[in-house]
Structures are given as structure tokens and as C-alpha cells.
Amino acid sequence: MRIALDTEETNSEPTRSATPKEVEWVPLEKHPVFVATNNSIDGDSGTAFSRNLVAWDGSSRLYFWEPKTNCLHRLSLRLGEPEPTSILAASPSKVLRADVEINFAIHKISINRNGSALLLFGSERLCVMYLYGRTSKKDVNLICRTIMIGSQTYSKSSNDIRVLKALWHPYSDCHVGILSSDSVFRLFNLALDPLQPEQEYYLQPVDPGRSRSASSMLPVDFSFGGDHLWDKFSVFILFGDGAIYILCPVVPFGSLFKSESVLEIYNDAHTFGLKSANSRAISNSKLAISWLEATFPELQNQETEENMSMQRAHAYAQFDASLTLQGPLRRVGQGGDEDSVGRSAECEGRAVSLLYDLVSKDTILVTSWSGGQLQIDALADEIQPVWSADSSPRLRVDSHDHILGLAMICESITGGLPEKIDHAVWLGNPPPLLRLAIVDLALPRRAESGYNIALFVDPLMPERIYSLHDGGIDSIVLHFLPFTSQANGKDDTMRTPSVHPVLNTCQSGSTTASPLCGFASLSDSFGYSWIVAVTLSQECIVLETKTWNLLLPPNVGMEEKPIQLEDESEERDIPTIISKELLSGPRTVLVPQASPTLRSISPDSIEGRSALHQYFKLFHETYVEYAHKVYLELKHHAPQLKKIIDDQHDRLADAQQKLLKVAEKQPLLEKRIDRAVQMHSSLEERLQQLRKLPGAHNKPLSRAEQQFKSELDHFREVELDALHSSVDALSARLRRFLQSSKANSHQKQITGRKSHVDKAQKSMLKSSLEKLSLLNSENTRKVKVVESLLRTREKGRRESSVPRP
């Protein structure tokens, strides 16, 4: 083991002297923090959230939140030591505690870009812990400053508004994006005001007066875009029916962007927008150019721009226009059928999570469904910003008229796909989707709420996507990318993704799975990558993942082998016992032609002896040498022949033993067959008795009844939860408005002043309140109708299952 000094006490109090400690480097899976205990972490597989209590800062530190003690463990890592397949961690770990009481359950943790703050996310509330604190006076733990985010909006006492997703913005270290159940996306600037959002976007995917399912109005997940043209200013939002919408542009105030990338989209708007023959494209490009020039004032100064590598985004918003909720995104060749948006025929349940993945020139969107399917799409066109002049944003400014915050209503504009995508630049149409694949993870079917599938991108190879679910971890590798494959000159044929199971959490011999509570994908600069997973029993699993040659086609470096028949292979396997030369016999002896006087010659004479010697020599060379070769051949192959004979005897003995066993088991088999026949006859008798029951003559459901049954199942699985969430969100809004109206009336009574409010505004406000109450009552009525149908259906099912006497 290696011994080192712990120098992580750099930010401790000056009055306390940091005493060096001996640190022991142990394998990460054997670290004392990850020792299996009986006090396992509570796992809620039926909740709407998947847990991930592990975070990695991208360099050498791993963080783990321990729910039992409400503390954060910081582990220093050495990747690839002592072998490339292993990871060492410093023991003991540094323990970080919050300076305030955290009285809510933590579901996920995530770290910002520079590793200075950690986001603790729960369904009720969320907070941020700054990772550089002071040393405790009681022990060696670090006490870190912790602040609550949006405590006025996401409060534990009012559980009507739930936090659905919270993410750090990829281009800011102090901005957090939050999507809540009231269909509002908020962006908080923690450096200025963690209680009040900097930007608020009220999502309205359905036009007023149009009726659609409740799941189409309830968002479930979102993701920020990557470093590609307008994607860096985009927010992708997923709704319960699988529809994907885009908000663009959304920029945190004060965030930093590369000057080169900002200049690229600025020149693109000038080249393809202003020079277009379409007036609509010119108008949209003018709005985009004005927004870019106001947000990044350095664009107008070319000399300053050349010397700057980064540009800071200034606070700006269009005073007479709000952002458009672009979508829902349709597939190429889908047409204008609104019911086919989002869900595919192969996908089951409801949409659960969304993943944005940027691979070279391709923007990949992966949607996971509660039935265990992954829907993989690619954007077939680039994203452009779109504004709507129908509604103006609400701005919050200071005394110098500087924008401090904004809020706007984002409505979707219905529109089909253009016939030619090439001529759709800057026309305000949402980019179409190109379906790459539907991946079925083959998870066991669940009758309850389904699976909560979380998606992650491999930091070393973006073509690989990890899916984390209750059954374990799977790896999906994309082999076909439309724009990247075309640019690299690869074959245009679509190759389906390859799916590999990485980790299975099901116990041997059992179908129940224990879900994981932590996952992180690690990589180093040498091209090695690992997977770290933490179980509910607080055990750590470290797996090395292969990255090389995963994207190569399967026929590279492989030669075609000729097909061999079974008979040929058997003939080749037979060893040669006697050569063919010996089996063919001795060579034919050509007797030399004898003279006619040979018989008259005496054998004792010189001529007779010479003739006999010649014949004897010829016969000796032919037959004696052949016999000698046969003798040597048989002597050489005698052990092999003996081995073959012994093998045949052993096989014969085994066959006789098997025959004896079969003879012994034959009576048992006959008995089992007799019992099976008796059971079959008894089952036939019971079937005849059951057919005589009155409930057995019910007709099968018709096509309309089956369709109605499927609609009821869909309402029970998806729409009912969405309706409950909508009713809760509307109730929360109404309660807030009533509280604010009471406070305003109380303030008017104290001051004695009369507000000069226009009658038109009063009537509009009154009508909107009436509409809101009508919508609330209608949603409540629908929920009651669905619940009553479900109760009657369950009652009918119970009555039909009970046999009548």
C-alpha cells in the first residue's frame, strides 16, 4: 500500500492546525464506505424517480451521499493503478456535512463543471452544498455551506408542486434548471438569488380550447443542448405522451461561450437568413441577429472579437415577443397525424426520461418508456430560434433598467413538416426527427407503474449509452449516425445498435431485482473507462469497459472459411492406421525372360546357380521387404490399435450402463405417464363442469369493447396520474393567487389608496379565474368518472372470478 499525506484541509480554519494523516490506498470496491451492512438503503422502486447517489467530478474525486447519516463522502481516486483494470481510493474518506438540517429524502446528486458545488435533489425540495467548508470543532468532518433553492416555490408544506428534474447548466457554474409538475421551467442563478428564479417559462403545449390527453400536457423530463450551433442555447422538454418540444434560445445571464461558436451561428443567420427569398425567413433571422447582438455585444466589434476566446452573455429579452415552444417534433415522413406524435407502436406505458447526446455532427435524442423500451431519434435538421409576437414577456428590472429576471408564456404553434427539408431554413418549423432504432431491453412485465429508466452517456465514447433500471445496467452502442457516417464516407445502410447487458442485479434463481442506488462512468486520459455502481446494501461494483473496436463492423479482419460437410469432417478426423501403399499389396514382379535352355541346365552348374541367385534376389527385394514393412507398420501401430480397442470397450460398457439405467427408470416413466393421463382426464372433467357455469358462455369482447378496454388501461396507467398532477398544480396556482389577492386587498385597506385598474383588466382577470375554476372542476369530474369506471370494472372482474353454485 502507498502512504501519502492528506492535504485536503486547505480551507480549514486558521486557528486549527491541520495535522497530517496517513492515507491508505485500497481498491475502491473494498473501501470501508462501501462495506455491505444489514442497514441497507431504503429502495423505492415504485416511485417516479430513479436514485443516483454517486457523482464524479471528471478528474480524481468521487462523491457518495449516505442517506442513513445524511453526510457526503469524498473519495480521492487513482485510476488504473496498480493495473489498468483497477481503481484505488484513499482511506479514510473525507466526510462533508451541511451546515443546515436536510429533512427531505435525497434522490439524486450532481456536481457542477468546476467541482465547487453539489446539487442535492429530492422530489419535495432541493439544495446546493458548496464543497469547500470549514473543519468541525467536534470531529474532522468538513462543515459546508448549504443553501435551499426556491424554497418559496418548492416547499415541503405545500406538496402540490413537485420537482421533476434539476440539472446544472453546462455553460455556467452557478445556474440550475428546474422542471416542476406545474409545467414551468425555471432557471435559478445561485450567485445572486437562490430563492427567486432568474428566468421562468410557462409551458403550454396545447392551444386553449383544444382537447388532448392529460399526459400530453404534463412534462416529465428535460435536457440541455450541447456545443453545436443553436443546440447550446436550447432546452429539450419531454412530455408524458412521448412528445418532445424545444425552447430556443435560453441563455443564463453571465454565462460564458466560445467566440468561435457564437460567430458561426451569427454568420449563418446573415448568410442563409437575410439573403433568403422568403420574407418569413428574413424576419426570423433578423430577430435572431438582434438577439445575438444584444446578448453578445462583442459581435459588433470585430477587433475586440479577434482577441477574445470567450464571450459573456448579457441579460436581454425581446420586449414584444416571447419564445415559442417548438414542437411536437415529428418524424420524417410522418405527415400531419397528431395522434402519432411521440409514441411508437413498439413502446409501452408512458415516457420516463430523455437524453441528449451529441456525437460529432449528429444530435441524438433517446426517450425511455416505462415498458422497458428505448426510442432513439436523430435531428434531421438544425435548430433555429423562434419567437411569437402574440404575448409579451414579463421583465423584472432594477433602478437602472437592467434586466434582473424574466417570465414568459411559451405556446406551441401547430404546423406540419415541410415537403422539402432543404428549403425549410429559418422558416420557424421545428426540426424533424429521423428514427434510428427502437431498443427493447426485454425487462419482465410489470403490472404497476412500470420501470424508471435513467440514461447516461459514456464520457469517453459518446456513441455508447448506458441505461440504468431495476434489473441492472445495459450498454447500447450506436453504429449508424446519419450526418457523421455521410461525412466519413461510410456505408449509408442503417446498422442497428448493439445492446449488451453490463450488470444484472437479479439474484440467481429469482426474478425479483434489487435496484441500484448509484452509478457513475469514469474515464482517464489514456483511453480506459470504468463503471462504478452502488447497490442498496451499500456495496460497490467496479467494472472495466472496453472502448476499442466497438464501432468496427463485424467482418473486419475476418476471412471467409469454406463450408465443410459433416461427413468430410468425420473422414478427416479418422487416424490412418495402415498406409495405402501396404494395403495395395506387394509390387508386381516382372520375371525376366528365361532362355529355352534354362530347364536343361543343372542347378549345380554355374549357369544354374547364377539364374537361381538372380530369381532369389528379385523375390527377396519384393516379398521379404514388403513383409518386413508390414511387420514394422503393425508393430508401430499396435499401441494405437490397443487404445482404440480399449476405447470401444469403454464405450460399450457405458452404453450397457445407460441401458441398465433406462431399464430401471422405465417403470417410473410408465407411472408418471399414467398419472399424467389421469390428471388430463380429471382436468377434462373439470373443464366440462366449468363450461356448464353461466359465466362461461359470455361472448368475447368486440373490437370496440377491446379498444375501450385499452383506453381504460391507458387512463389507469398514464392519464390518471397526469390528471392528478394537473389538478394539484391548478389548485396550487389558485391558492397562490388567492393569497396574493388577499395580501393586496389588506395592503389597500392599510394605505387607504385606491388602485386605478382598468375595468377591462378586471373583467379579463375575472373571466380567466372562471375558466380556471371550470377547468379544475372538469378535470375533477373526469378523474371521478375514470375512478368509477375502474371500480366497476374491478367489481365485475371479482364477480366473474367467483364460481356460482
ABEGO torsion letter per residue (X at the ends): XBBBBBAAAAABBAABBBBBBBBBBBBAAABAAABBBABBBBBBAABABBBBABBBAGBABBBBBBAAAGBBBBBBBBBGOABAABBBBBOBBBBBBBABBBABBBABBBBBAAGABBBBBBAABBBBBBABBBBBAABABBBBBBBBBGAAABBAABAABBBABBBBBAABAABBBBBBAAGBBBBBBAAABAABBABBBBBBABBBGBBBBAAAABBABBBBBBBBEAAAABBBBBBAAGBBBBBOBBBBBGBBBBAAAAAAAAAAAAAAAAABABAAAAAAAAAAAAAAAAABAAAABAAAAAABABBBBBBBBBAABBBBBBOBBBBBGAEABAAABGBBAABBEBBABBBBBBBEABBBBBBBBAAGBBBBBBBABBBBBBBBAABBBBBBBBAAGBBABBBBBBBBBBBBBBABAAAABGAGBBBBBBBABBBBAGBBBBABAEBBBBBBBBAABAABBBBBBAAEBBBBBBABBAAAAAAAGBBABBBBBBBBBABBABBBGBABBBBBABBBBBBBAAGBBBBBBBBAAGBBBBBBBBABGAABBAABGBBBBBBBBAAAAAAAABBBABBAAAAAEBBBBBBBBBBAAAAABBAABAAAAAAAAAAAAAAAAAAAAAAAAAAAAAAAAAAAAAAAAAAAAAAAAAAAAAAAAAAAAAAAAAAAAAAAAAAAAAAAAAAAAAAABAAAABBBBBAAAAAAAAAAAAAAAAAAAAAAAAAAAAAAAAAAAAAAAAAAAAAAAAAGBBBBBBAAAAAAAAAAAAAAAAAAAAAAAAAAAAAAAAAAAAAAAAAAABBBX
